[in-house]
Amino acid sequence: MEVEGAKSQSLSLEQDQEKGSQNVGDEHAPPTAHTIDHDSWQQVGLMLVTSFNCGWILTFSNLIMVPLGWTWGILCLVVVGFYTAYGNWLLAAFHFIDGKRFIRYRDLMGFTYGKKLYHVTWIFQFLTLLLGNMGFILLGGKALKEINSEFSDSPLRLQFYIVITGAAYFVFAFFVPTISAMRNWLGASAILTLSYIVLLLIVLVKDGKANSDKNYDISGSEVSKVFNAFGAISAIIVANTGGLLLEIQSTLRKPAVKNMRKALYSQYTVGVMFYYGVTILGYWAYGSIVSSYLPENLSGPRWINVLVNAINFLQSIISQHMFVAPIHETLDTKFLDIKKGMHSGENFKRLFLVRGVFFSGNTLVAAAFPFMGDFVNLLGSFSLVPLTFMFPSMVFIKVKGKIATRENKAWHWFNIIFSFLLTIATTISAVRLIVDNIQKYHFFADA
């Protein structure tokens, strides 16, 4: 994590991405238990499209559109979406610097800014991924409970379904341990994603046409409206990025920068069409009373409600795996023998234990604190904002500052300052929401 190379001269990114070797055993890549330099951009693009159209999108009508309304909602979806795409496009360029390959975000920040930023990035990224995985477990449990509610007036407690969801995620993560290993499941994930979104959109259109008394007013005082708007911006960031671009990019064949950008184009064209479509149509259909879990509003028929929740649950088993892969990679590299197969001999037992401890802990916390919406805003505020907007511009200033034009440097300094202020504003908003709702929280609530 030395910074002298970055300080001494402006480094050629384009030469590095063409010349830098990307083999698992390459001296320019750090040791890892997971596969690198293996996947096509089409595979990664499909993974991004399906993974970002996971169960999280069922919360966005409530979290994004209700606080913002039509005009600001559409405007923020477009602007923040483009800004997020740009942040990821920029970060992808720094996968290689001066012949060194960065397969982890924290390694890049440590190389350019030292140990302190290495640890800050590590904390931001892992908190984001941990909270995200807990949210997946909650959403999976919610889907199963909704299915039970269709057949019983007294469904089992949410915690029962959270445990089932955590167990399902554990099994998948054990037998499909890496991002590259997901390739055999992406076809099934695409079919599941398309199926539940199409069914959902059909019901949303039907309900929207039948509901002639929709209310789109934004409630609350002027102060609360402002804070809630910042919370909605956090949710838009969560909708568009996960803070793990370099870890995903590490799996790509060379040229990794060009291929990562091709995969990003897939996400921000095909992918965004679906998750923005559900977000907007959900708000159109139910107005400001739209639920924080959209299927709760569906009018039926029953078989569609059951099918949407069932498919959403199955799809989440696959899609959640991408968002937690960097944590798996860190644990696997530390505790497994990376010279042997992940399911061979001693590694088999160690992998079982590592995955078991991880998902047991996450499932326990998710069961104890089943409050999704408030923590989505927190997730997108203090951690994802700097990871997506601030840090890539900081790297640009450090690596290319000496040869960049004055306009380029001014733009990146603007990004740094603006994202710093946005981090403060959105974090205050998220904490305020949690404090306001603190009286509603109690351990193991049947939410």
Disulfide bonds with the S-S distance in Angstrom:
none
